[in-house]
Amino acid sequence: MALATRKTCAHWFLIIKSDNTLIQWMCNGCYAGPFWCIWECQWCKSHACRTCVDMWGRRY
């Protein structure tokens, strides 16, 4: 199954968390970070901070 591109994606965000301090994410929208937990789109796998999630789409 192919991933959707960020521009054509309907965005369905769920929060993901790191169990340790070795894995950190940067926001794909505003490049803020690093974060130990971040919102990830289930379709295109984009990572977004809370501000960008509010602009891009749905949170669950």
C-alpha positions, 0 to 999 in steps of 0.5 A, spaced: 500 500 500 502 506 497 503 512 502 499 518 501 502 525 499 502 530 504 498 535 500 493 530 498 492 526 504 486 527 509 490 527 515 488 522 521 492 524 527 494 520 533 499 521 538 506 517 538 511 517 544 518 515 545 519 510 551 526 513 551 530 520 550 534 517 544 528 517 539 526 525 538 521 527 532 521 534 529 515 537 526 514 536 518 510 543 518 514 548 522 520 544 524 519 545 531 522 540 536 525 536 538 519 532 541 519 526 545 511 525 543 508 528 537 502 527 532 503 522 526 498 522 520 496 514 520 496 515 512 502 519 510 506 518 516 507 526 517 509 528 524 506 535 526 506 539 533 500 541 536 499 547 532 500 544 526 495 539 527 490 544 529 491 547 522 492 540 518 486 536 520 483 531 525 486 529 531 483 522 535 
